Every structure is written in structure tokens, then in C-alpha cells.
Amino acid sequence: MDRTRTLKIASWTSIAGNLALAALKIVAGAVAGSAAVLADGIDSLSDVAISIITLAASLMIARPPDREHPYGHHRAETIAASILAFIIFFIGGQLVILTVERLLYHEPATLPEPLALYATVISIAGKAALAASQFYWGKRSQSRMLMANGQNMLNDIITSAGVLAGLAIGYYWRIPIIDRIIAIAIGVWIMISAARIFRGLAVELMDGHEQDGPYRAIFDAVREVTGAVNPHRARIRRLGALYVIDLDIEVDGAMSVSEAHGIASAIEECIKERLDNVFDIVIHVEPLGNREADEAYGLSANDVQE
């Protein structure tokens, strides 16, 4: 199954599932008189909006490169995941603000009808299934966008579990206010989770790379090819799940252009054998012993820890 189709399936699954859960919780919250369950339902509606963003990004990614976007449109996935991170952070912040306001203004808290409990239990089970599907499709397609959506659904499970715990404690000890205290803690946790998601995306947007593994694969590939030495100025950029690789190597200066090209092509094949999802590789060939004072960027084999 191609990656674009995988993203579409994951997005439509999320839209349908969250829409059903949102309707269940909004109706149950209104009938049972539970503000917490009603708010949880509204949160699920925001997940529908998130899934629509994911679907739009998957359609954008499928577009071929053009004159304005010679690298294609794969960064749309990173942008979409960044938007998701901000939405998740906003939802957590709103949950904290609204709950604190209710505590400060001493808004009376009443115990809802048992229907709120049943709807919350169903919501937790449904969200667990949806989160598992997003993580499955996300790992299969190596999509940070789907992984972020799966993390958001895990946050929703924590939110619903907090609502359930608050309802249970309120019923048992007759202390409705405990539900609001739990809600504040959940909101803070959601905001922290969103910040962690964006931190990883920021590295990608700045053309950084947090792992040594891909660089190690590049240098190992050069070592396999006879005639190529001193791989240096290696740089990796991410276009969604794809790698764009730049690399300098040195060869015998008396070698013909055709022979040097053959070595560079062999290195490209070796790199592709070690790394999946390579979008492009550019190898710059230099004569042995070449030194340029302004080559103060990129990594060499000495920079990568074994």
C-alpha cells in the first residue's frame, strides 16, 4: 500500500471514529447534566478538525514536484504536525483555564446522572482503538503527523480517564470538586505533551537531525566502495518521512570523470540499501587531499559516535 493511501485511510478512520464519539459524549453530557463529559465531547469534535487537517496534508503530499516546489510537497506533513501540536497545546490550556475559573468563582458542582459514566467508559475504549490505529498507520508510513495525532488521542484517553475518575470519586465520597482538580492536572499534562511533539518538529523545520544512525549508514556505505575516501560535509534534511542527503568524498585526482561518477553512483546505491525513503542524494567529488577553508559545516565520520 502506498504512503498517500495509508495517510488517507488513517485520516478517514480518525474522522469517522471521533465524530461518533463526539456525538455520544455531547448527547450523554447534556442529558446526564455532566459538564465534564460535555467538554470531553467538544474536545472530540476538535479531533475531527485535526483529522481533516491530516487528510488535507495527505492530499497535498501526493502532489508531484513543480516549478515552485522542486522538492515536492512533503513538508506539508511537517507543517500539519506543527499545527496539530499547537491545537493540542491550546486544548490543554483551555481546559486548565476554564477549570481554574470554575474553582475561583466557586461555581456550584453537582453530581451528574450515571449515563455520564457509561458514555465515558465507551469513549475510553473507542479512543484506545483509534490511537492504536493512528500509531499503526503512523509507524507503517513513518509519518510524524499520524504519530502526533495518535499522541493526541492518548491524551484524550487520559482526559476521559480523568473524567471517569472524577465521576467515580465524586459519587463515592460525594465530592464533585475533585473532578475539576483532576481536570487541571490533565490539562497541564496535555500541554507538556504538545510541547514535546513540537520540539521534535522544530529540529526538522531547521533542517536538523537528532539521530546518528542515518549518518553512520552514510559513512559505512562510503567505506564499502573502493576508491572513495574521507567522506565529509555530510548533511541530512527531512522532507516528512523522506531523506535528502548531501555528501563530499575524495577520489584519486588522476581519475577520469566517468570513473569518479561510477564511484559516486555506487555510493548512492549503498546508501539506499541502508536507508529507506531516500528522496535525493547529491555527492560532490573532490581530489585526494583537497582542503577548503570555508568547509566548516556538515559532519564527518569523526563526528558520529560509534
MOJOJO-V676807 format. One record per pair of residues at least 4 apart in sequence whose C-alpha atoms are under 6 Angstrom apart, sorted by the first residue. I is the first residue (numbers start at 1). J is the second residue. D is the distance in whole Angstrom. If there is no record, write none. Layout:
i->I j->J d->D
i->I j->J d->D
//
This chain:
i->3 j->141 d->6
i->4 j->58 d->6
i->7 j->58 d->6
i->8 j->55 d->6
i->11 j->51 d->5
i->11 j->55 d->5
i->14 j->18 d->6
i->15 j->19 d->6
i->15 j->48 d->5
i->15 j->51 d->6
i->18 j->22 d->6
i->18 j->44 d->6
i->18 j->48 d->6
i->22 j->41 d->4
i->22 j->44 d->5
i->22 j->45 d->6
i->24 j->28 d->6
i->25 j->29 d->6
i->25 j->37 d->6
i->25 j->38 d->6
i->25 j->41 d->5
i->26 j->38 d->5
i->26 j->41 d->5
i->28 j->32 d->6
i->28 j->116 d->6
i->29 j->33 d->6
i->29 j->34 d->5
i->29 j->37 d->5
i->29 j->38 d->4
i->32 j->112 d->5
i->32 j->113 d->5
i->32 j->115 d->6
i->32 j->116 d->6
i->33 j->112 d->5
i->34 j->112 d->5
i->57 j->76 d->6
i->57 j->77 d->6
i->61 j->73 d->5
i->61 j->74 d->5
i->64 j->72 d->6
i->65 j->69 d->6
i->65 j->70 d->5
i->65 j->71 d->6
i->65 j->72 d->4
i->66 j->70 d->5
i->74 j->239 d->5
i->74 j->240 d->5
i->75 j->239 d->5
i->75 j->240 d->5
i->77 j->240 d->6
i->78 j->240 d->6
i->81 j->145 d->5
i->85 j->194 d->5
i->85 j->198 d->6
i->88 j->194 d->6
i->89 j->191 d->5
i->89 j->194 d->5
i->92 j->187 d->4
i->92 j->190 d->5
i->92 j->191 d->5
i->94 j->98 d->6
i->95 j->187 d->5
i->96 j->184 d->5
i->96 j->187 d->5
i->99 j->180 d->6
i->101 j->105 d->6
i->102 j->106 d->6
i->102 j->107 d->5
i->109 j->176 d->6
i->123 j->127 d->6
i->124 j->157 d->5
i->127 j->131 d->6
i->131 j->150 d->5
i->131 j->153 d->5
i->134 j->138 d->6
i->134 j->146 d->6
i->134 j->150 d->5
i->135 j->139 d->6
i->135 j->147 d->5
i->135 j->150 d->6
i->138 j->142 d->5
i->138 j->143 d->5
i->138 j->146 d->5
i->138 j->147 d->5
i->142 j->241 d->6
i->144 j->148 d->6
i->157 j->161 d->6
i->162 j->166 d->6
i->166 j->170 d->6
i->166 j->178 d->6
i->166 j->179 d->4
i->169 j->173 d->6
i->170 j->174 d->5
i->170 j->175 d->5
i->170 j->176 d->5
i->198 j->202 d->6
i->203 j->208 d->5
i->204 j->208 d->5
i->207 j->237 d->5
i->218 j->271 d->6
i->221 j->270 d->5
i->221 j->271 d->6
i->222 j->267 d->6
i->227 j->251 d->6
i->228 j->250 d->6
i->228 j->251 d->5
i->229 j->250 d->5
i->230 j->249 d->6
i->230 j->250 d->6
i->231 j->248 d->6
i->231 j->249 d->5
i->232 j->248 d->5
i->232 j->299 d->6
i->232 j->300 d->4
i->233 j->247 d->6
i->233 j->248 d->6
i->233 j->298 d->4
i->233 j->299 d->5
i->233 j->300 d->6
i->234 j->246 d->6
i->234 j->247 d->4
i->234 j->298 d->5
i->234 j->299 d->5
i->235 j->245 d->6
i->235 j->246 d->5
i->235 j->298 d->5
i->236 j->244 d->6
i->236 j->245 d->5
i->237 j->243 d->6
i->237 j->244 d->5
i->238 j->242 d->6
i->238 j->243 d->5
i->242 j->277 d->5
i->242 j->278 d->6
i->242 j->279 d->6
i->243 j->278 d->5
i->243 j->279 d->5
i->244 j->279 d->6
i->244 j->280 d->5
i->245 j->281 d->5
i->246 j->281 d->6
i->246 j->282 d->5
i->246 j->283 d->6
i->247 j->283 d->5
i->248 j->283 d->6
i->248 j->284 d->5
i->248 j->285 d->6
i->249 j->285 d->5
i->250 j->285 d->6
i->250 j->286 d->5
i->250 j->287 d->5
i->250 j->288 d->5
i->251 j->287 d->5
i->251 j->288 d->5
i->252 j->287 d->6
i->252 j->288 d->6
i->253 j->287 d->4
i->299 j->303 d->6
//
